[in-house]
Amino acid sequence: MSANVEIYTWSSCPFCIRAKALLSKKGVDFTEYCIDGDEQARTEMAQRSHGRRSLPQIFIDDQHIGGCDDLYALDRNGQLDPLLS
């Protein structure tokens, strides 16, 4: 069974593109919520992410992971793969 991965993005955000690239490289299926200009969706995302409004915001099995740098840090530390399996 694989993890449920969700990512809130903007279509032209370079950090969003990098985060999605890492997930794709690992063969992870994810649900993307592209919220370009949608303030209501951004407010809902901020509620889920404990007030964080920057993009991307990533969730694995409903656990808030953080943004792109947080995702890459987990990968560097060997902590991402266990979360994804």
N, CA and C atoms as a LAMMPS dump frame, in Angstrom:
ITEM: TIMESTEP
0
ITEM: NUMBER OF ATOMS
255
ITEM: BOX BOUNDS ff ff ff
-5.0000000000000000e+02 5.0000000000000000e+02
-5.0000000000000000e+02 5.0000000000000000e+02
-5.0000000000000000e+02 5.0000000000000000e+02
ITEM: ATOMS id mol type element x y z
1 1 1 N 0.84 -1.183 0
2 1 2 C 0 0 0
3 1 3 C 0.886 1.247 0
4 2 1 N 0.554 2.193 -0.839
5 2 2 C 1.353 3.41 -0.902
6 2 3 C 0.663 4.529 -0.136
7 3 1 N 1.452 5.515 0.212
8 3 2 C 0.948 6.645 0.99
9 3 3 C 0.051 7.532 0.141
10 4 1 N -0.849 8.237 0.806
11 4 2 C -1.69 9.244 0.168
12 4 3 C -0.936 10.571 0.235
13 5 1 N -0.475 11.043 -0.922
14 5 2 C 0.321 12.27 -0.979
15 5 3 C -0.51 13.352 -1.654
16 6 1 N -0.576 14.516 -0.984
17 6 2 C -1.294 15.67 -1.512
18 6 3 C -0.333 16.852 -1.53
19 7 1 N -0.43 17.661 -2.588
20 7 2 C 0.441 18.82 -2.701
21 7 3 C -0.359 19.997 -3.255
22 8 1 N -0.279 21.109 -2.538
23 8 2 C -0.91 22.358 -2.971
24 8 3 C 0.143 23.142 -3.75
25 9 1 N -0.225 23.606 -4.945
26 9 2 C 0.743 24.259 -5.817
27 9 3 C 0.165 25.491 -6.506
28 10 1 N 1.082 26.253 -7.105
29 10 2 C 0.769 27.239 -8.139
30 10 3 C 1.446 26.718 -9.392
31 11 1 N 0.836 26.904 -10.538
32 11 2 C 1.338 26.303 -11.769
33 11 3 C 2.733 26.78 -12.165
34 12 1 N 3.094 28.028 -11.861
35 12 2 C 4.397 28.544 -12.292
36 12 3 C 5.42 28.644 -11.154
37 13 1 N 5.116 28.08 -10.019
38 13 2 C 6.003 28.155 -8.852
39 13 3 C 7.19 27.188 -9.013
40 14 1 N 8.436 27.707 -9.025
41 14 2 C 9.585 26.815 -9.212
42 14 3 C 9.76 25.808 -8.076
43 15 1 N 9.397 26.184 -6.856
44 15 2 C 9.514 25.252 -5.738
45 15 3 C 8.48 24.134 -5.862
46 16 1 N 7.302 24.469 -6.352
47 16 2 C 6.261 23.468 -6.582
48 16 3 C 6.719 22.478 -7.64
49 17 1 N 7.321 22.996 -8.694
50 17 2 C 7.812 22.151 -9.785
51 17 3 C 8.905 21.217 -9.282
52 18 1 N 9.815 21.729 -8.449
53 18 2 C 10.885 20.886 -7.876
54 18 3 C 10.321 19.8 -6.976
55 19 1 N 9.344 20.139 -6.142
56 19 2 C 8.755 19.154 -5.236
57 19 3 C 8.058 18.054 -6.029
58 20 1 N 7.288 18.443 -7.042
59 20 2 C 6.595 17.446 -7.863
60 20 3 C 7.602 16.573 -8.62
61 21 1 N 8.716 17.163 -9.052
62 21 2 C 9.743 16.4 -9.757
63 21 3 C 10.338 15.312 -8.862
64 22 1 N 10.6 15.648 -7.599
65 22 2 C 11.144 14.649 -6.671
66 22 3 C 10.141 13.523 -6.451
67 23 1 N 8.891 13.878 -6.238
68 23 2 C 7.873 12.848 -6.03
69 23 3 C 7.729 11.972 -7.272
70 24 1 N 7.742 12.583 -8.441
71 24 2 C 7.626 11.817 -9.688
72 24 3 C 8.837 10.914 -9.889
73 25 1 N 10.033 11.422 -9.577
74 25 2 C 11.262 10.628 -9.699
75 25 3 C 11.184 9.381 -8.826
76 26 1 N 10.529 9.501 -7.69
77 26 2 C 10.372 8.366 -6.784
78 26 3 C 9.199 7.474 -7.171
79 27 1 N 8.485 7.846 -8.234
80 27 2 C 7.364 7.035 -8.696
81 27 3 C 6.123 7.156 -7.837
82 28 1 N 5.995 8.278 -7.153
83 28 2 C 4.889 8.487 -6.224
84 28 3 C 3.698 9.094 -6.967
85 29 1 N 2.542 8.487 -6.804
86 29 2 C 1.305 9.105 -7.277
87 29 3 C 0.884 10.132 -6.234
88 30 1 N 0.486 11.313 -6.687
89 30 2 C 0.066 12.341 -5.746
90 30 3 C -1.125 13.086 -6.303
91 31 1 N -1.878 13.671 -5.389
92 31 2 C -2.996 14.524 -5.757
93 31 3 C -2.513 15.959 -5.676
94 32 1 N -2.649 16.677 -6.788
95 32 2 C -2.216 18.067 -6.838
96 32 3 C -3.429 18.981 -6.801
97 33 1 N -3.357 19.967 -5.921
98 33 2 C -4.365 21.011 -5.863
99 33 3 C -3.701 22.293 -6.348
100 34 1 N -3.909 22.629 -7.609
101 34 2 C -3.355 23.851 -8.177
102 34 3 C -4.3 24.989 -7.807
103 35 1 N -3.832 25.881 -6.937
104 35 2 C -4.727 26.89 -6.36
105 35 3 C -4.411 28.294 -6.86
106 36 1 N -3.923 28.411 -8.094
107 36 2 C -3.592 29.716 -8.674
108 36 3 C -4.709 30.736 -8.424
109 37 1 N -4.408 31.754 -7.627
110 37 2 C -5.338 32.853 -7.426
111 37 3 C -6.601 32.532 -6.645
112 38 1 N -6.722 31.344 -6.088
113 38 2 C -7.927 30.936 -5.357
114 38 3 C -7.694 31.153 -3.863
115 39 1 N -8.105 32.322 -3.373
116 39 2 C -7.856 32.671 -1.966
117 39 3 C -8.588 31.749 -0.991
118 40 1 N -9.769 31.285 -1.347
119 40 2 C -10.493 30.37 -0.465
120 40 3 C -9.718 29.06 -0.313
121 41 1 N -9.206 28.535 -1.425
122 41 2 C -8.416 27.304 -1.36
123 41 3 C -7.131 27.523 -0.571
124 42 1 N -6.526 28.696 -0.726
125 42 2 C -5.299 28.984 0.018
126 42 3 C -5.574 29.087 1.508
127 43 1 N -6.702 29.64 1.876
128 43 2 C -7.091 29.722 3.284
129 43 3 C -7.315 28.322 3.85
130 44 1 N -7.969 27.458 3.086
131 44 2 C -8.183 26.074 3.524
132 44 3 C -6.852 25.349 3.677
133 45 1 N -5.93 25.565 2.734
134 45 2 C -4.602 24.967 2.82
135 45 3 C -3.898 25.455 4.082
136 46 1 N -3.984 26.76 4.362
137 46 2 C -3.327 27.331 5.539
138 46 3 C -3.877 26.732 6.827
139 47 1 N -5.162 26.45 6.861
140 47 2 C -5.745 25.804 8.044
141 47 3 C -5.153 24.418 8.244
142 48 1 N -4.982 23.679 7.153
143 48 2 C -4.402 22.331 7.249
144 48 3 C -2.927 22.376 7.624
145 49 1 N -2.234 23.443 7.201
146 49 2 C -0.781 23.509 7.369
147 49 3 C -0.362 24.387 8.546
148 50 1 N -1.259 24.541 9.521
149 50 2 C -0.949 25.277 10.751
150 50 3 C -0.53 26.717 10.462
151 51 1 N -1.228 27.348 9.495
152 51 2 C -1.008 28.75 9.204
153 51 3 C -0.029 29.049 8.084
154 52 1 N 0.65 28.051 7.576
155 52 2 C 1.608 28.306 6.491
156 52 3 C 0.866 28.58 5.193
157 53 1 N 1.214 29.681 4.54
158 53 2 C 0.535 30.086 3.306
159 53 3 C 1.448 30.021 2.083
160 54 1 N 2.717 29.69 2.295
161 54 2 C 3.64 29.579 1.169
162 54 3 C 3.358 28.276 0.409
163 55 1 N 3.823 28.248 -0.811
164 55 2 C 3.603 27.076 -1.652
165 55 3 C 4.938 26.508 -2.097
166 56 1 N 5.028 25.194 -2.26
167 56 2 C 3.965 24.222 -2.054
168 56 3 C 3.793 23.89 -0.571
169 57 1 N 2.68 23.258 -0.267
170 57 2 C 2.474 22.631 1.029
171 57 3 C 2.155 21.169 0.732
172 58 1 N 2.846 20.277 1.428
173 58 2 C 2.796 18.856 1.121
174 58 3 C 2.305 18.092 2.337
175 59 1 N 1.445 17.127 2.06
176 59 2 C 0.886 16.262 3.094
177 59 3 C 1.075 14.811 2.668
178 60 1 N 1.496 13.985 3.612
179 60 2 C 1.613 12.538 3.377
180 60 3 C 0.762 11.863 4.433
181 61 1 N -0.235 11.13 3.954
182 61 2 C -1.203 10.475 4.856
183 61 3 C -1.741 11.46 5.89
184 62 1 N -2.158 12.628 5.421
185 62 2 C -2.729 13.709 6.231
186 62 3 C -1.751 14.331 7.222
187 63 1 N -0.486 13.933 7.181
188 63 2 C 0.538 14.55 8.029
189 63 3 C 1.178 15.683 7.237
190 64 1 N 1.207 16.867 7.828
191 64 2 C 1.813 18.023 7.164
192 64 3 C 3.325 17.859 7.131
193 65 1 N 3.885 17.843 5.929
194 65 2 C 5.322 17.685 5.743
195 65 3 C 6.006 19.043 5.666
196 66 1 N 5.342 20.004 5.036
197 66 2 C 5.913 21.337 4.855
198 66 3 C 6.042 21.639 3.385
199 67 1 N 7.08 22.401 3.041
200 67 2 C 7.277 22.822 1.668
201 67 3 C 8.344 22.024 0.952
202 68 1 N 8.817 22.59 -0.141
203 68 2 C 9.801 21.926 -0.991
204 68 3 C 11.095 21.622 -0.225
205 69 1 N 11.629 22.611 0.473
206 69 2 C 12.877 22.399 1.216
207 69 3 C 12.715 21.319 2.277
208 70 1 N 11.549 21.284 2.918
209 70 2 C 11.287 20.256 3.932
210 70 3 C 11.259 18.865 3.3
211 71 1 N 10.643 18.771 2.126
212 71 2 C 10.566 17.493 1.413
213 71 3 C 11.963 17.002 1.041
214 72 1 N 12.778 17.894 0.49
215 72 2 C 14.14 17.504 0.113
216 72 3 C 14.986 17.165 1.332
217 73 1 N 14.786 17.854 2.449
218 73 2 C 15.531 17.538 3.676
219 73 3 C 15.177 16.141 4.173
220 74 1 N 13.896 15.806 4.132
221 74 2 C 13.495 14.446 4.522
222 74 3 C 14.174 13.413 3.63
223 75 1 N 14.238 13.699 2.337
224 75 2 C 14.874 12.771 1.407
225 75 3 C 16.361 12.624 1.706
226 76 1 N 17.05 13.751 1.919
227 76 2 C 18.486 13.713 2.23
228 76 3 C 18.769 12.912 3.496
229 77 1 N 17.866 13.002 4.474
230 77 2 C 18.067 12.326 5.759
231 77 3 C 17.552 10.893 5.766
232 78 1 N 17.081 10.412 4.618
233 78 2 C 16.593 9.034 4.541
234 78 3 C 15.243 8.829 5.202
235 79 1 N 14.504 9.91 5.454
236 79 2 C 13.228 9.797 6.157
237 79 3 C 12.013 9.835 5.226
238 80 1 N 12.227 10.194 3.957
239 80 2 C 11.096 10.327 3.052
240 80 3 C 10.562 8.976 2.583
241 81 1 N 11.445 8.096 2.165
242 81 2 C 10.982 6.799 1.639
243 81 3 C 10.111 6.019 2.617
244 82 1 N 10.482 5.963 3.917
245 82 2 C 9.591 5.27 4.855
246 82 3 C 8.189 5.892 4.934
247 83 1 N 8.1 7.226 4.817
248 83 2 C 6.8 7.879 4.843
249 83 3 C 5.971 7.54 3.603
250 84 1 N 6.661 7.319 2.491
251 84 2 C 5.959 7.068 1.227
252 84 3 C 5.547 5.613 1.042
253 85 1 N 6.108 4.716 1.838
254 85 2 C 5.785 3.29 1.632
255 85 3 C 4.587 2.839 2.438
